[in-house]
């Protein structure tokens, strides 16, 4: 290699091109593979499963073996399952061994994971052949709080003026399978109902401070509990 650079003119240019090709073999096949990733939904709640569908396509004219899809799991993300046959884990890395692909053939598999961290999950996969990365794929998922309700009501005024006369919880009517229990300051139950429909007006009870426990029974089998103070002021 040292002697090649002693020549001048066109010979130097030719020798330099050969040298670059030898040092960067990834350039010879990087364009021969595609890596695609789709996500089953772009918004999930904490702890809910997320399924990524991954496809590796061999666009070269030859049979290719030794491809791997690498997923470096972010903190708070846990692997659940995969439809791929060859999956290995090591530390935070999840590795899928792609079977031998004939020319033009593709391989598709699912990765199902969950995350406990709120915010934007930026998922990136790497397609590797040996130590070289030949393609990448990205997907973004917004992870919402696990609570389906955001209860900020702390007082209502059941005086019959048509304004704020009931203990109304925004969004509750979308979850009819619920139970509401109201306690007074002595921890006595003063109201209990299943299928609460925002119609408690504290009838027969004095003004004062109360405490509620609301339980939601969601369709996916998850049970969510909410509690807090509620003041009655007429």
Backbone as JSON, one array per atom type, in Angstrom:
{
  "sequence": "XXXXXXXXXXXXXXXXXXXXXXXXXXXXXXXXXXXXXXXXXXXXXXXXXXXXXXXXXXXXXXXXXXXXXXXXXXXXXXXXXXXXXXXXXXXXXXXXXXXXXXXXXXXXXXXXXXXXXXXXXXXXXXXXXXXXXXXXXXXXXXXXXXXXXXXXXXXXXXXXXXXXXXXXXXXXXXXXXXXXXXXXXXXXXXXXXXXXXXXXXXXXXXXXXXXXXXXXXXXXXXXXXXXXXXXXXX",
  "N": [[0.82, -1.21, 0.0], [1.99, 1.24, 0.63], [3.75, 1.73, -1.47], [1.96, 2.21, -3.55], [1.15, 4.87, -3.38], [3.26, 6.24, -4.35], [3.07, 6.66, -7.01], [1.89, 8.84, -9.64], [-0.73, 11.05, -10.92], [-3.37, 9.46, -12.69], [-3.02, 6.94, -11.61], [-2.63, 7.29, -8.89], [-5.16, 8.18, -8.08], [-6.76, 5.92, -8.64], [-5.6, 4.02, -6.94], [-6.21, 5.17, -4.46], [-9.0, 4.99, -4.37], [-9.35, 2.22, -4.26], [-8.18, 1.74, -1.8], [-9.93, 3.04, 0.01], [-12.23, 1.49, -0.34], [-11.37, -0.92, 0.69], [-10.94, -0.3, 3.36], [-13.48, 0.41, 4.24], [-15.68, -1.66, 4.14], [-18.43, -1.74, 4.56], [-19.63, 0.01, 2.79], [-20.01, -1.39, 0.49], [-22.27, -2.98, 0.69], [-24.26, -1.67, 2.07], [-26.48, -0.44, 0.88], [-27.98, -2.55, 0.09], [-29.88, -3.6, 1.74], [-32.96, -3.29, 3.48], [-34.62, -1.87, 6.28], [-37.48, -1.85, 8.11], [-39.85, -0.42, 10.37], [-42.86, -0.56, 12.13], [-45.37, 0.68, 14.34], [-47.96, -0.42, 16.53], [-49.65, 1.46, 17.66], [-49.61, 4.95, 18.3], [-49.88, 6.22, 20.68], [-49.77, 5.29, 24.02], [-50.5, 4.02, 27.33], [-48.8, 4.15, 30.47], [-47.23, 1.11, 31.21], [-48.81, -0.36, 29.47], [-48.87, -2.76, 26.76], [-46.78, -2.47, 23.86], [-46.52, -3.0, 20.44], [-44.12, -3.56, 18.04], [-43.71, -3.91, 14.64], [-41.42, -5.41, 12.62], [-39.49, -5.41, 9.67], [-37.12, -6.96, 7.65], [-35.43, -6.66, 4.67], [-33.86, -8.24, 1.98], [-32.29, -6.85, -0.56], [-30.31, -7.42, -2.26], [-28.58, -9.27, -4.83], [-27.94, -11.77, -3.96], [-27.72, -14.63, -1.75], [-27.97, -14.09, 1.72], [-26.55, -14.31, 4.91], [-26.28, -14.11, 8.52], [-27.3, -11.66, 9.42], [-28.4, -9.32, 11.89], [-30.83, -7.88, 14.03], [-30.73, -5.23, 16.22], [-31.78, -4.03, 19.29], [-31.53, -1.53, 21.53], [-32.62, -1.34, 24.59], [-34.37, 1.26, 26.12], [-34.11, 2.91, 29.33], [-36.48, 1.83, 31.68], [-38.02, 0.53, 29.82], [-39.34, -2.61, 29.04], [-38.85, -5.89, 27.8], [-41.32, -8.02, 26.43], [-42.29, -10.07, 24.61], [-41.65, -11.88, 21.51], [-42.22, -12.63, 18.06], [-40.2, -13.6, 16.62], [-37.87, -16.22, 15.89], [-35.22, -16.51, 16.76], [-34.07, -15.0, 19.42], [-32.07, -13.12, 21.55], [-30.92, -11.88, 24.69], [-28.94, -9.43, 26.31], [-27.72, -7.66, 28.87], [-28.9, -4.43, 28.36], [-29.43, -4.85, 25.74], [-31.3, -6.17, 23.07], [-31.34, -8.77, 20.84], [-32.1, -9.9, 17.66], [-31.74, -12.64, 15.69], [-31.56, -12.82, 12.34], [-32.92, -15.05, 10.0], [-31.31, -16.87, 7.28], [-31.48, -15.13, 4.26], [-32.8, -15.34, 1.04], [-32.07, -13.98, -2.22], [-33.84, -11.01, -2.65], [-35.68, -11.73, -0.73], [-37.67, -11.31, 2.28], [-37.98, -10.76, 5.86], [-40.17, -10.81, 8.52], [-41.13, -9.81, 11.77], [-42.52, -9.53, 15.11], [-42.04, -7.32, 17.89], [-42.83, -7.1, 21.19], [-43.26, -4.88, 23.79], [-43.11, -3.01, 26.9], [-43.48, 0.1, 28.67], [-42.71, 2.0, 31.56], [-42.27, 4.62, 31.87], [-43.25, 7.96, 31.54], [-43.8, 10.21, 28.74], [-42.02, 10.87, 25.65], [-41.25, 8.09, 23.77], [-38.52, 7.21, 22.05], [-37.85, 5.02, 19.71], [-35.28, 3.07, 18.35], [-33.84, 0.95, 15.97], [-31.16, -1.19, 14.94], [-29.76, -2.6, 12.06], [-27.5, -5.08, 11.62], [-24.56, -6.46, 10.16], [-22.27, -8.66, 10.87], [-19.9, -6.69, 12.44], [-20.67, -4.35, 11.41], [-22.98, -1.68, 10.94], [-25.72, -1.63, 8.87], [-28.21, -0.61, 8.26], [-30.77, 1.5, 9.72], [-33.74, 2.01, 11.74], [-36.52, 3.95, 12.82], [-38.99, 4.82, 15.31], [-41.68, 6.54, 16.95], [-43.31, 6.91, 20.06], [-45.85, 8.14, 22.11], [-46.03, 8.15, 25.54], [-48.45, 8.03, 27.86], [-49.77, 9.09, 31.06], [-50.68, 6.52, 33.37], [-53.15, 6.81, 34.53], [-56.53, 7.15, 33.67], [-58.23, 9.18, 34.2], [-58.26, 12.61, 35.2], [-58.66, 13.98, 37.98], [-59.63, 16.9, 39.33], [-61.48, 18.19, 40.82], [-62.46, 19.72, 43.76], [-64.44, 20.85, 45.23], [-67.98, 21.42, 45.44], [-71.16, 23.08, 44.91], [-74.09, 22.55, 45.97], [-76.67, 24.16, 45.69], [-78.89, 24.53, 44.18], [-78.85, 26.39, 42.11], [-78.23, 25.68, 39.59], [-75.62, 25.7, 38.84], [-72.7, 24.02, 39.2], [-73.83, 22.07, 40.88], [-73.56, 19.41, 41.44], [-71.39, 16.64, 42.27], [-69.26, 16.38, 39.95], [-67.29, 14.52, 37.8], [-65.03, 15.01, 35.36], [-65.01, 13.23, 32.32], [-65.77, 10.8, 33.41], [-68.1, 9.47, 32.58], [-67.4, 7.94, 30.44], [-66.53, 5.64, 31.52], [-68.36, 3.53, 32.67], [-68.33, 1.32, 34.35], [-67.86, 1.49, 37.4], [-67.22, 2.46, 40.84], [-68.26, 4.48, 43.48], [-67.48, 5.83, 46.62], [-68.31, 7.73, 49.41], [-67.06, 9.39, 52.23], [-67.57, 10.78, 55.52], [-66.11, 13.19, 57.83], [-65.65, 11.64, 59.98], [-65.03, 9.22, 59.05], [-67.18, 7.68, 58.36], [-69.28, 5.95, 56.07], [-71.16, 7.74, 53.84], [-72.27, 7.74, 51.41], [-72.68, 5.53, 48.73], [-72.24, 3.95, 45.62], [-72.66, 2.0, 42.63], [-71.65, 2.36, 39.26], [-71.56, 5.2, 38.98], [-72.91, 8.31, 37.95], [-72.25, 11.04, 37.95], [-74.05, 12.41, 39.66], [-74.33, 13.0, 42.38], [-75.51, 14.99, 44.96], [-75.16, 15.55, 47.59], [-77.45, 15.37, 49.15], [-79.38, 15.81, 52.07], [-77.21, 15.92, 53.7], [-74.91, 17.78, 55.76], [-73.16, 20.89, 55.09], [-69.64, 20.75, 54.6], [-66.51, 19.0, 54.93], [-65.6, 16.23, 52.98], [-64.61, 12.92, 51.94], [-63.59, 11.04, 49.17], [-63.57, 7.85, 47.46], [-62.91, 6.57, 44.42], [-63.37, 3.94, 42.2], [-62.31, 2.45, 39.24], [-63.15, 0.02, 36.87], [-61.56, -1.2, 34.32], [-61.82, -2.09, 30.8], [-59.71, -3.69, 29.98], [-59.11, -5.23, 32.14], [-57.68, -3.91, 34.08], [-57.59, -2.27, 37.22], [-58.29, 0.83, 38.52], [-57.75, 3.21, 41.07], [-58.92, 6.15, 42.63], [-58.67, 8.9, 44.84], [-59.57, 11.47, 47.21], [-60.13, 14.72, 48.79], [-63.36, 16.25, 49.09], [-65.28, 19.09, 49.14], [-68.34, 20.33, 50.45], [-70.31, 23.09, 49.84], [-72.86, 25.24, 50.33]],
  "CA": [[0.0, 0.0, 0.0], [2.84, 2.44, 0.67], [4.29, 1.96, -2.8], [0.93, 2.7, -4.45], [1.07, 6.32, -3.33], [4.43, 6.85, -4.99], [2.73, 6.98, -8.39], [1.21, 10.13, -9.82], [-1.79, 11.09, -11.92], [-4.53, 8.59, -12.58], [-2.72, 5.78, -10.79], [-2.86, 7.64, -7.49], [-6.61, 8.2, -7.86], [-7.24, 4.55, -8.63], [-5.12, 3.37, -5.72], [-6.92, 5.72, -3.31], [-10.34, 4.42, -4.37], [-9.24, 0.85, -3.78], [-7.86, 1.78, -0.38], [-11.15, 3.38, 0.74], [-13.12, 0.33, -0.39], [-10.85, -1.95, 1.59], [-11.07, 0.12, 4.75], [-14.89, 0.6, 4.59], [-16.45, -2.66, 3.4], [-19.86, -1.52, 4.71], [-20.12, 0.74, 1.65], [-20.27, -2.3, -0.62], [-23.56, -3.66, 0.79], [-25.2, -0.94, 2.92], [-27.69, -0.11, 0.15], [-28.62, -3.79, -0.35], [-30.81, -4.06, 2.76], [-33.92, -2.34, 4.02], [-35.13, -2.16, 7.63], [-38.7, -1.1, 8.35], [-40.47, -0.64, 11.68], [-44.15, 0.06, 12.35], [-45.87, 0.51, 15.71], [-49.4, -0.66, 16.46], [-50.33, 2.69, 18.05], [-48.64, 6.01, 18.59], [-50.09, 6.65, 22.06], [-50.09, 4.23, 24.97], [-50.4, 4.43, 28.73], [-47.74, 3.47, 31.21], [-47.46, -0.29, 31.5], [-49.53, -1.06, 28.41], [-47.97, -3.33, 25.76], [-46.57, -1.81, 22.57], [-46.0, -3.97, 19.49], [-43.41, -3.04, 16.89], [-43.58, -4.87, 13.56], [-40.12, -5.13, 11.99], [-39.24, -6.15, 8.43], [-35.78, -6.89, 7.06], [-35.52, -7.09, 3.27], [-32.61, -8.42, 1.25], [-32.44, -6.34, -1.92], [-29.14, -7.78, -3.05], [-28.8, -10.37, -5.75], [-27.29, -12.96, -3.43], [-28.18, -15.14, -0.46], [-27.26, -13.39, 2.79], [-26.7, -14.85, 6.26], [-25.55, -13.37, 9.55], [-27.88, -10.38, 9.77], [-28.98, -9.2, 13.22], [-31.51, -6.64, 14.41], [-30.34, -4.92, 17.6], [-32.62, -3.04, 19.97], [-30.97, -1.13, 22.81], [-33.8, -0.95, 25.35], [-34.24, 2.44, 26.97], [-34.42, 2.7, 30.74], [-37.91, 1.8, 31.92], [-38.67, -0.29, 28.8], [-39.13, -4.03, 29.31], [-39.2, -6.81, 26.72], [-42.36, -8.97, 26.78], [-42.25, -11.26, 23.76], [-41.37, -11.66, 20.09], [-42.56, -13.73, 17.17], [-38.96, -14.07, 15.99], [-37.41, -17.49, 16.43], [-33.93, -16.38, 17.44], [-33.96, -13.76, 20.19], [-31.18, -13.2, 22.71], [-30.82, -10.65, 25.46], [-27.71, -9.25, 27.05], [-27.76, -6.31, 29.42], [-30.04, -3.71, 27.83], [-29.54, -5.12, 24.32], [-32.14, -7.25, 22.57], [-30.79, -9.12, 19.54], [-32.87, -10.85, 16.87], [-30.95, -13.24, 14.63], [-32.36, -12.95, 11.13], [-32.55, -16.25, 9.26], [-30.71, -16.66, 5.96], [-32.43, -14.56, 3.3], [-32.49, -15.47, -0.36], [-32.12, -12.72, -2.95], [-35.17, -10.43, -2.72], [-36.55, -12.23, 0.33], [-37.8, -10.47, 3.48], [-38.3, -11.45, 7.12], [-40.97, -9.93, 9.36], [-41.4, -10.3, 13.12], [-43.04, -8.55, 16.07], [-41.43, -7.13, 19.2], [-43.8, -6.53, 22.11], [-42.57, -4.33, 24.96], [-43.9, -2.05, 27.68], [-42.67, 1.11, 29.34], [-43.29, 2.6, 32.76], [-41.87, 6.03, 31.92], [-44.06, 8.88, 30.74], [-43.06, 11.05, 27.82], [-41.84, 10.37, 24.3], [-40.35, 6.96, 23.6], [-37.85, 7.21, 20.75], [-37.36, 3.67, 19.46], [-34.38, 2.93, 17.2], [-33.28, -0.38, 15.73], [-29.99, -1.26, 14.07], [-29.55, -3.83, 11.32], [-26.06, -5.28, 11.57], [-23.96, -7.62, 9.5], [-20.99, -8.66, 11.56], [-19.77, -5.53, 13.33], [-21.07, -3.16, 10.66], [-24.38, -1.3, 10.87], [-26.04, -1.41, 7.46], [-29.43, 0.19, 8.18], [-31.44, 1.81, 10.98], [-35.15, 2.35, 11.63], [-36.97, 4.69, 14.0], [-40.42, 4.99, 15.58], [-41.92, 7.38, 18.12], [-44.55, 6.6, 20.78], [-46.11, 8.99, 23.26], [-46.45, 7.35, 26.68], [-49.28, 8.86, 28.73], [-49.93, 8.6, 32.42], [-51.54, 5.34, 33.45], [-54.48, 7.2, 34.98], [-57.4, 7.56, 32.57], [-58.93, 10.38, 34.64], [-57.49, 13.64, 35.89], [-59.69, 14.55, 38.86], [-59.17, 18.11, 40.02], [-62.62, 18.78, 41.53], [-62.27, 19.68, 45.22], [-65.59, 21.45, 45.91], [-69.16, 21.74, 44.63], [-72.11, 23.93, 45.66], [-75.45, 22.07, 45.65], [-77.67, 25.11, 46.2], [-80.02, 24.59, 43.26], [-78.79, 27.48, 41.14], [-77.9, 25.14, 38.28], [-74.19, 25.81, 38.6], [-71.85, 23.23, 40.1], [-74.72, 21.5, 41.89], [-73.26, 18.0, 41.63], [-69.99, 16.2, 42.25], [-69.08, 15.95, 38.57], [-65.92, 14.13, 37.47], [-64.88, 15.04, 33.9], [-64.57, 12.01, 31.66], [-66.2, 9.58, 34.11], [-69.18, 8.78, 31.87], [-66.8, 6.98, 29.5], [-66.15, 4.46, 32.29], [-69.55, 3.25, 33.49], [-68.08, 0.26, 35.33], [-67.14, 2.19, 38.46], [-67.84, 2.5, 42.17], [-67.94, 5.69, 44.24], [-67.79, 5.78, 48.04], [-68.07, 9.02, 50.07], [-66.93, 9.31, 53.69], [-67.53, 12.05, 56.24], [-64.84, 13.41, 58.53], [-65.5, 10.6, 60.99], [-64.77, 8.0, 58.28], [-68.42, 6.94, 58.12], [-69.74, 5.96, 54.69], [-72.41, 8.49, 53.72], [-72.82, 7.54, 50.06], [-72.0, 4.48, 47.97], [-73.0, 3.55, 44.44], [-71.98, 1.43, 41.47], [-72.06, 3.03, 38.04], [-71.84, 6.6, 39.3], [-73.13, 9.13, 36.74], [-72.06, 12.48, 38.25], [-75.33, 12.95, 40.14], [-74.4, 13.15, 43.84], [-75.69, 16.4, 45.36], [-75.04, 15.61, 49.06], [-78.78, 15.6, 49.73], [-79.53, 15.38, 53.44], [-75.93, 16.02, 54.42], [-74.53, 19.16, 56.04], [-71.93, 21.4, 54.48], [-68.44, 20.3, 55.29], [-65.47, 18.32, 54.15], [-65.8, 14.8, 52.8], [-63.51, 12.22, 51.28], [-64.14, 10.06, 48.22], [-62.75, 6.82, 46.8], [-63.51, 6.17, 43.15], [-62.7, 2.78, 41.62], [-62.67, 2.16, 37.86], [-62.85, -1.33, 36.39], [-61.38, -0.98, 32.9], [-62.11, -3.23, 29.94], [-58.54, -4.56, 29.85], [-58.88, -5.91, 33.41], [-56.97, -3.04, 35.01], [-58.4, -1.56, 38.21], [-57.66, 2.09, 38.93], [-58.39, 3.85, 42.22], [-58.67, 7.58, 42.82], [-59.23, 9.37, 46.11], [-59.23, 12.83, 47.54], [-61.14, 15.44, 49.54], [-64.38, 16.99, 48.35], [-65.98, 19.97, 50.07], [-69.72, 20.73, 50.11], [-70.56, 24.45, 50.26], [-74.11, 25.71, 49.73]],
  "C": [[0.85, 1.25, 0.0], [3.36, 2.76, -0.71], [3.26, 2.53, -3.75], [0.9, 4.22, -4.49], [2.32, 7.01, -3.85], [4.13, 7.23, -6.43], [1.98, 8.29, -8.45], [0.07, 9.98, -10.81], [-2.91, 10.12, -11.62], [-4.26, 7.4, -11.67], [-2.95, 6.06, -9.31], [-4.35, 7.61, -7.19], [-7.17, 6.79, -7.78], [-6.84, 3.83, -7.35], [-5.88, 3.86, -4.51], [-8.34, 5.16, -3.23], [-10.32, 2.99, -3.86], [-8.99, 0.82, -2.28], [-9.11, 2.09, 0.45], [-12.09, 2.19, 0.77], [-12.67, -0.75, 0.57], [-11.05, -1.59, 3.05], [-12.53, 0.22, 5.19], [-15.75, -0.4, 3.82], [-17.95, -2.47, 3.52], [-20.44, -0.81, 3.5], [-20.53, -0.19, 0.51], [-21.63, -2.96, -0.53], [-24.59, -2.89, 1.6], [-26.52, -0.68, 2.21], [-28.46, -1.36, -0.25], [-29.63, -4.32, 0.65], [-31.74, -2.92, 3.17], [-34.37, -2.82, 5.39], [-36.32, -1.25, 7.87], [-39.24, -1.42, 9.75], [-41.79, 0.13, 11.74], [-44.6, -0.24, 13.77], [-47.38, 0.42, 15.66], [-50.23, 0.55, 16.89], [-49.3, 3.7, 18.47], [-48.81, 6.61, 19.97], [-50.46, 5.45, 22.92], [-50.02, 4.81, 26.37], [-49.32, 3.61, 29.41], [-48.13, 2.03, 31.5], [-48.21, -1.05, 30.44], [-48.56, -1.61, 27.37], [-47.94, -2.51, 24.48], [-45.98, -2.86, 21.64], [-45.4, -3.27, 18.29], [-43.29, -4.17, 15.86], [-42.36, -4.49, 12.72], [-39.97, -6.01, 10.76], [-37.83, -5.89, 7.95], [-35.9, -7.42, 5.63], [-34.13, -7.14, 2.64], [-32.82, -7.99, -0.2], [-31.24, -6.66, -2.8], [-29.5, -8.93, -3.98], [-28.22, -11.67, -5.27], [-27.95, -13.38, -2.13], [-27.32, -14.53, 0.64], [-27.58, -14.05, 4.13], [-25.97, -13.94, 7.24], [-26.09, -12.0, 9.88], [-28.48, -10.44, 11.17], [-29.68, -7.86, 13.37], [-31.27, -6.41, 15.89], [-31.23, -3.8, 18.12], [-31.98, -2.76, 21.33], [-32.11, -0.55, 23.64], [-33.52, 0.26, 26.23], [-34.57, 2.09, 28.41], [-35.93, 2.79, 30.94], [-38.69, 0.98, 30.91], [-38.33, -1.75, 29.05], [-39.6, -4.86, 28.13], [-40.25, -7.8, 27.21], [-42.24, -10.23, 25.94], [-41.9, -10.86, 22.33], [-41.82, -12.87, 19.3], [-41.33, -14.25, 16.44], [-38.48, -15.35, 16.67], [-36.13, -17.33, 17.23], [-33.78, -15.04, 18.12], [-33.04, -14.0, 21.38], [-31.15, -11.85, 23.39], [-29.49, -10.63, 26.19], [-27.63, -7.84, 27.56], [-29.04, -5.63, 28.95], [-30.25, -3.99, 26.35], [-30.43, -6.33, 24.04], [-31.69, -7.53, 21.15], [-31.67, -10.18, 18.88], [-31.98, -11.35, 15.74], [-31.84, -13.52, 13.43], [-31.95, -14.22, 10.39], [-31.96, -15.9, 7.89], [-31.78, -16.21, 4.97], [-31.93, -14.79, 1.88], [-32.57, -14.09, -1.02], [-33.57, -12.24, -3.08], [-36.11, -10.86, -1.62], [-36.57, -11.27, 1.51], [-38.2, -11.33, 4.66], [-38.99, -10.45, 8.02], [-41.24, -10.58, 10.71], [-41.92, -9.17, 13.98], [-42.17, -8.52, 17.32], [-42.49, -6.48, 20.08], [-43.09, -6.14, 23.4], [-43.55, -3.47, 25.75], [-42.95, -1.07, 28.34], [-43.43, 1.71, 30.51], [-42.99, 4.1, 32.85], [-42.76, 6.86, 31.01], [-43.18, 9.69, 29.81], [-42.97, 10.4, 26.45], [-40.82, 9.23, 24.28], [-39.81, 6.99, 22.18], [-37.21, 5.83, 20.54], [-36.47, 3.66, 18.21], [-33.84, 1.51, 17.16], [-32.11, -0.27, 14.78], [-29.96, -2.61, 13.37], [-28.05, -3.98, 11.1], [-25.7, -6.54, 10.8], [-22.53, -7.7, 10.0], [-20.95, -7.5, 12.53], [-20.26, -4.26, 12.67], [-22.58, -2.94, 10.75], [-24.72, -0.94, 9.44], [-27.34, -0.63, 7.26], [-29.94, 0.47, 9.59], [-32.91, 2.1, 10.7], [-35.59, 3.0, 12.93], [-38.49, 4.69, 14.09], [-40.57, 5.81, 16.85], [-43.28, 7.04, 18.72], [-44.67, 7.56, 21.95], [-46.69, 8.14, 24.39], [-47.16, 8.27, 27.67], [-49.32, 8.29, 30.13], [-50.9, 7.42, 32.44], [-52.96, 5.68, 33.87], [-55.33, 7.69, 33.81], [-58.2, 8.81, 32.93], [-57.96, 11.34, 35.32], [-58.48, 14.43, 36.76], [-59.11, 15.73, 39.63], [-60.28, 18.8, 40.78], [-62.4, 18.63, 43.03], [-63.47, 20.27, 45.97], [-66.76, 21.57, 44.94], [-70.2, 22.39, 45.54], [-73.54, 23.55, 45.3], [-76.55, 22.95, 46.22], [-78.83, 25.31, 45.23], [-79.98, 25.7, 42.25], [-78.41, 27.0, 39.74], [-76.43, 25.2, 37.92], [-73.44, 25.0, 39.64], [-72.66, 22.6, 41.24], [-74.41, 20.05, 42.22], [-71.75, 17.75, 41.67], [-69.74, 15.57, 40.88], [-67.59, 15.71, 38.29], [-65.78, 14.1, 35.96], [-64.35, 13.71, 33.36], [-65.11, 10.72, 32.27], [-67.24, 8.79, 33.31], [-68.65, 7.82, 30.81], [-66.41, 5.69, 30.18], [-67.3, 4.08, 33.22], [-69.34, 2.16, 34.53], [-67.22, 0.83, 36.45], [-67.88, 2.05, 39.78], [-67.34, 3.75, 42.89], [-68.39, 5.51, 45.69], [-67.4, 7.13, 48.64], [-68.06, 8.81, 51.58], [-67.05, 10.71, 54.29], [-66.23, 12.15, 57.03], [-64.62, 12.42, 59.67], [-65.25, 9.22, 60.37], [-66.0, 7.11, 58.13], [-68.8, 7.04, 56.64], [-71.1, 6.66, 54.62], [-73.04, 8.33, 52.33], [-71.99, 6.46, 49.38], [-72.87, 4.11, 46.77], [-72.08, 2.89, 43.42], [-72.52, 2.11, 40.22], [-72.42, 4.49, 38.26], [-71.91, 7.43, 38.02], [-73.11, 10.63, 37.04], [-73.33, 13.13, 38.8], [-75.43, 13.07, 41.65], [-74.48, 14.62, 44.19], [-75.65, 16.57, 46.87], [-76.36, 15.88, 49.74], [-78.86, 15.01, 51.14], [-78.28, 15.45, 54.28], [-75.57, 17.48, 54.66], [-73.34, 19.6, 55.2], [-70.73, 20.9, 55.27], [-67.49, 19.61, 54.33], [-65.71, 16.82, 54.16], [-64.59, 14.22, 52.06], [-64.11, 11.15, 50.38], [-63.08, 9.04, 47.81], [-63.51, 6.38, 45.56], [-62.69, 5.03, 42.56], [-63.23, 2.56, 40.2], [-62.25, 0.74, 37.53], [-62.78, -1.25, 34.87], [-61.57, -2.27, 32.1], [-60.94, -4.2, 29.82], [-58.19, -5.29, 31.15], [-58.14, -5.1, 34.45], [-57.96, -2.35, 35.94], [-57.64, -0.31, 38.64], [-58.47, 2.71, 40.06], [-57.95, 5.31, 42.31], [-59.28, 7.97, 44.17], [-58.81, 10.8, 46.36], [-60.34, 13.5, 48.32], [-62.15, 16.1, 48.61], [-65.19, 17.8, 49.36], [-67.37, 20.31, 49.54], [-69.97, 22.11, 50.69], [-71.83, 24.94, 49.56], [-74.21, 27.24, 49.78]]
}
